[in-house]
Amino acid sequence: VKLFAIDPEGQKREVVGLAGQTLLRALINSGLIDPDSHRLEEIDACSAECEVNIAQEWLEKLPPRTYDEEYVLVRNSRGRILNKHSRLGCQVVLTPQLQGMVVAVPEAKPWDIP
């Protein structure tokens, strides 16, 4: 599944992942997310670095956020208004229907940098 990621510097980068793989894994394999920022591909291990922003036209092709995903996003928001485009990369599973998807990888938050 080929998709495009906008890195924190605003550069559009091509990312290739496998169907059935999480978006997080594809972004880690492409060097866009630090693998140490997310120990497991489970929602319990999420940090704010797992959060990505999905372009509007692709949001509708994804299943809605689960209660657990919503909880982690709100917890990681640190009081800011939660963006409707925010998803956890570990909860987005790549499918052939997501070919060409555009996601933005936000800049790491100061409290998440080791």
N, C-alpha and C positions, 0 to 999 in steps of 0.2 A: 504494500500500500504506500504510494508516494504522496507525501503531503508537504506543506510549506510551513516553516516556523519563522516568525519575526523575533530575532534575538534582542536582548536589552539595548543594543546599540542601534536598532532599527533596520538591521540588515535582514533581507529575506533569504532563508537557507532551505535547500531541499533536504527532506528527511525521508528515509525509506524504512518502513517497518513491516512486520509480517502480520497477516490477518490472524486474529486471535491474541496478538501481543498487545500489551497496554501502550498507550501513548507515552507514558512515562518511560518505559523501557526503550522505545524508539528514540526519544529525546536524549536519554542517557547515552545510548549507543552512538548518537551523532555528536556528542560532546556539548550539548546545550544545557544539560542539567548535571550537576555534580553527583556522581553515584553515592557519595557519602551522605548526601542530604536526605536520603530515603533508604532506610535499612532494609525494609521488606516491601513487597508489593501488596501490602495489606493496609487498609484504611487506618488501623490503629497506630501505624508508624508514620503517619503523614506529618509533614512540616509545611510551612508556607511555600517552600520552594517547589512543592509538587503542584502548586496552583498554576494553571494556565488560563488564558483567555481565548475562547473559541469565537471565530467570526460568526455573525448572526445567521447567515444562510446555512451554516453547518450545525448550529445548535438544534435546529428542528430535526436533524437526522440522527441525533443522539437520544438515548432514553433519558427521561428526566432524572435529576439528582435524587439519590436515595436519601432517606432521613439521616443516615450516618454521614454521607458526603456533605449534606447541608450543615450538619452539626460541626464537622471539622472546618468547613469554610468559614462559618460564623466565628468559631473559636479562634481561627488564625487571622481574622479580619482586624483584630485589635481595636475594635470600636469604629472602624470606618464603615461606610455603607457598602454592603456586599454588591459587587458587580454582577449583573445577570449573566454575563459572559463567562464568569469564573467557573471552572471545573477542576477537579483533581485529576492530574494525569494518570494516576494509578487506577482510576475508576472508569476511564475511557478506553474501551476495547476497540482496536482497529478492525474494520471490516472493509471489504471491497467497495462498499457504498461510500466510504469516507475518502476515496481516492481524490486528491486535489485539495483536501481540507486545509484551511489556513488557521494557525494558532499563534498566539503571541506568548512568549516566555518572559514574564516580568522580571525586573531587576530584583536580585536577592534583597530581602529586608535586613536591616542592620542587626536585628535580634536573632536572625537565622544564620549569620555568618560565624563559623567556628573560630 
